Amino acid sequence: MDATERARCFRQLVRDVSWPSLIKSNVSTAINAADDWADSNATSFNTALPEPFKSTANASQKALLLAYICLRRAGIFNVSDGWE
């Protein structure tokens, strides 16, 4: 993300999540670090994905997959079994 997108992400995250003040003051720096990590580790993530998903999904779809996993781990995205 560029600086504007990171700032927007910060504002939205602070609006959406109730952060203790100590954490809130460091959210912007953490967003920068997480975004840098995502850039640095994109190749590793892509390598870990199975075929044919790896070769057919685009970057946005792969990012969405990772986001779903992270949201689920955070307890935000509650999975329901609607397939039955």
Secondary structure by P-SEA (a helix, b strand, c coil): ccaaaaaaaaaaaaacccccaaaaaaaaaaaaaaaaaaaacaaaaaaaccccccccccaaaaaaaaaaaaaaaacccccccccc
